[in-house]
Amino acid sequence: MTHSDGIVRPKTKRSKRFLESRAPKLIENFKNGMIIKGGNTSETVTQALKDVYALKKPGAVLYKKKNIVRPFEDSTALEFFSKKSDCSLFLFGSHNKKRPHNLIFGRMFDFHVLDMFELGIEKFVSLKDVKKDKCPEGTKPMLVFAGELFDTDNEHKRLRNVLTDFFCGPRVSAVRLAGLEHVLHFTALDDKIYMRSYKVLLKKSGCRTPRIELEEIGPSFDFVMRRSHMASDDLFRSAHRRPKGVKPKKKKNISHDAFGTRLGRIHMQKQNLDKLQTRKMKGLKKRKGEITADATSPKLPRTDE
Amino acid sequence: MASCSIEDVLAKAEKDEAEKLKSITVQKDLDLEFDPGHLLAFDKNRIDTREFKGNNREDLLRSLARENTQLLINELWKLPTERVKDVIVAKLPEPTTPLPREKPPPKPKPPTKWEQFAKLKGIQKKKKTNLVWDEVHKEWKRRWGYKRAKDDTKEWLIEVPENADPKEDQFAKKNMAKKERVAKNEFNRLKNIARAQKIKVPGMGLAPTSRQSKSELAQAASVAKISNASVGKFQENLPKEKTPRNTGKRRKFQPVIGDFSGERQKQLDLLKLMGSKKPRLDITKAVNKQMREEDMDSSEKKKKGPGKKGRKGNMSGKGKGNFKGRAGGKGKVPKGKGRKPPTKQGKR
């Protein structure tokens, strides 16, 4: 429907709004994720998919049926699904003997696969196994990544980017300080990634900033890195290209110094210093015939002009 | 004496401050990187693997998380706050981690035929009011749409003009004229879209319209005649059909001496094209197109293959699982920049 967007015209205002929300825009919508089950899934995988769906609600769709797709070989089915449901992030779960308890985190650009990361679940504690009070749905979580692997290894760097994209909530301009309740903590160590989810309790401390206590809620995963498919550098760069309207216009010739005062620069044309109009010092004016008088006794200039 | 007491007081004040801040300060070797726009923190410190292998892995992870979250909260509390309806809210800055877009930025649409003409003539768009005063009903009515001000269709009397046939149905004539106007408008709209997307539209006489004149039919027939591999050279004539001799494009030549600057520009462009090293064929685009077609073919074959083995009802027949990729992706040429073909996975 989108590629024939001029030919098939929307008949109602509602359908027009729907098409406009799916069209490419300067400032984009929040990315939705689709959670798909593969040909054969184990109990762990289904529960894991449900838990991630709970974390990512409402910006996610959970597909109930099994789909026999192999993302690393043929990603056209995934691309078709993403086009239909307008989701650019996906999570695909499957289970077979060779790759037990497999999750594939991925994202799309222009409905073609950009990056995919295959992670195997080694240990999994589900949401329903933890009997504590949970955070409300849709709270924007804080994300913390720990481990130098996330900085040194290229794959881990890209994985950090994909996980940020997946789990960060919608873009907000301001956040309620008391409402920062949820934190997701990812630790990378020895080719394994530990994901834990905590509820944040803000306790009184002596000063304005509260002291943090954490309570473990939510799913906890022990992932092991398996295959990955990263986008080529130029595709990655073209995915980041911002249109001209979005970049904030830099105001030239205005700067701020350390004290916060606004300083401006003015560019002047070249001035002819001979013809410069200064204050008239009539006393210094050379009069005709008074050459010696000037040389010997210069008169004092009057200051109160 | 006084100086000692002042020093004591200051020292005590400092100690008190330190005590207060003790609960929220965290010692780290390397400072964390923060992105308050995304509520993100990144800790680059080394984690001791030996401690990790013990039984208290969860406790270690929890303490690490607590420290990092404390630092992140400290950072977030430094942001400027404001009060919105008795709630304290911190304003977040722009996020610093670059995340890729979902879709490529929108391309500016080329102007339609009318827009080009209006730009040429300098015609501005005039803003019209929504409601028009209707004298007959003495009230404000819409300009167009349901219950509009001057509604032509509601006329119960049409005067027959002098030069028209008295037996002609004027109402039917009016309806036909309206249908023709609507069809013409639709046709022009589609032509604008085709020009924008650079799709070729079939020429005159080939698209079937309701009533074709003799000349249109003749043109359609002649076009059909030359539409084979040997351009109609060996096509036999129908009885009473004459071979048209004066078909073919009439070449228009520019006058020999006329537009000097235009000619100069043409020659320079030609030289520039000859001298540039850019190949006329975009290799990456062609390769990508080929690969995509091959992928689609192979996936079609695979779809048919496992189906034959008779999977018992697990055949993804219902809605979401069913792959009807052809419908969506048929006419779609890969738009966007020429990508390098995706690398095939080596490890299986």
Interface residues (C-beta under 8 A of the other chain):
Chain A: H3 G6 I7 A23 P24 K25 L26 E28 N29 K31 Y63 K65 K66 N67 I68 F72 E73 D74 T76 A77 F80 F81 K83 K84 S88 R107 M108 F109 D110 F111 V113 L114 K140 P141 M142 L143 V144 F145 A146 G147 E148 F150 D151 R160 N161 T164 D165 C168 R171 V172 S173 A174 V175 R176 L177 A178 L180 V183 H185 T187 L189 D190 Y194 R196 Y198 V200 L202 S205 G206 C207 R208 T209 P210 R211 I212 E213 L214 E216 R227 H229 S232 D234 L235 F236 S238 A239 H240 R241 R242 P243
Chain B: E19 K20 L21 S23 I24 H38 L39 L40 A41 F42 D43 K44 N45 R46 I47 T49 F52 E58 L61 R62 L64 A65 R66 N68 T69 Q70 L72 I73 N74 L76 W77 T81 E82 V84 V87 I88 V89 A90 K91 L92 P95 T97 P98 L99 P100 R101 E102 K103 P104 P105 P106 R189 L190 I193 A196 Q197 D295 M296 S298 S299 K302 P306 N314 S316 K318 K320 G321 F323 K324 G325 G328 G329 G331 K332 K335 G336 K337 R339 K340 P342 T343 Q345 K347
